[in-house]
Amino acid sequence: MSDTLLYILFFLVGLVAGGFYFTHLWKSVNAYKSDKGKIIFSSFIRFPVPLVAVFVAGLFAGIGGILSVIFGFTVFQFIYLVKKGSQLKKEIEEYAKSQESNKDGE
């Protein structure tokens, strides 16, 4: 029973680590736009957060804890990227409609 609770706890830790990593990565992309060097550097600065989460999970719950953190991180990544992808798709569609209306108005 206690192992299951540890796995659930480390899954949640993985979700939080993923949340921190991807939300701040997206902020960096918006801040630096096309400067790929700065974006990559900023992602390396945040990389220790999920890494520390994996090491702590490994110390307390072994390989199962590590897998729980990785699974939580991956679940958050999937949810976040699908959400951002749909948001970007809406923005592109709106931009295309505005371009179409500008061509029709000319």
RARAZI-V390661 format. One record per helix or strand of 3 or more residues. SS is the DSSP state (2 for helix, 1 for strand). FROM is the first residue (numbers start at 1). TO is the last residue. If there is no record, write none. Layout:
ss: [SS SS]
from: [FROM FROM]
to: [TO TO]
This chain:
ss: [2 2]
from: [2 36]
to: [32 105]
